[in-house]
Amino acid sequence: MKSIAMSEFKAKCIAILEEVRRKRESVVVTLRGKPVAVVQPAPEPGAGKRLGALRGSMKIRRDLVRTDSSADWEILR
């Protein structure tokens, strides 16, 4: 992992961010030799979950809305 001084990061911020995006490598920003921040590449678009990704993977075996649950309650007996 590459490290860079904060003063240099401040002067070349846009170029460093572009390099992180292009090379997909993190950069540690330091202040007086001590780590202050880590600049990491953002996740690839589409890498996360997508709406509807599980469509068709489940089956409903009975009616979930009109289920008779009276046998489960003692007070109804």
N, C-alpha and C positions, 0 to 999 in steps of 0.2 A: 504494500500500500504506500503510495507516494505521500509525502508530507510537504507542506508549504507554509512559510511564515505568513502571519496575518497581513502584514504590510504589503507583501507581494500579492496575496490573494485579493486585497482591496484594489490594487492597481490593475490587476489582470482578471478580474472576476468573470466577465463574460467569456473570455477565451478559456478559462479553466473549466467553467460550467459546460461549455461546448465540448471540451476534451473528455470530461467525465461522461457526457452523453454518448459521444462517438466511440470511446474505448471501453465503456461499461466497467470502469475501474474507479474505486473510491479514492478520495483525497482527504488527508487529515490536515486541518488548519491549526497551526500552533501559535502561541503567544509566549515569547521568551523561552522557547523550547518545550513548553508544556501543551499537550493537546487541548484544544478548545471546542472544536467541532469536527464532524465527519460529513463530507459531502458525498452522497451516494447517488448512483443513477436511479431514476424513477423506474417503476415496473413497466414492462412492455404493455402497450395497449392490447386489451383483449386477454391478458394473462389471468385476470380475476374471474370470478363467477359471473355468468351472464344470465340475464332474465330468461327463464324458460329452458335452462340447460337440462333440467331433470324431467322435462315433459315426456310422458309416455313410459316412465320408468316405474310407475306405481299403478296398482289396480285397486279400485274400490269394490269391496266384496258385498257390501250391504248399504242400505240407505242410512247415511249418517245423521240426517235431520229428523226423520220419523222413526227412530228406534224406540221400541217399547222397553223402558227400563223399570217398569213397575215391580218386577220381581226382585230388583236390587234394593228396594226400600222397604224396611220393616213396617213403617207407619201406614203404608198402603195395603197391608195384608189384613 
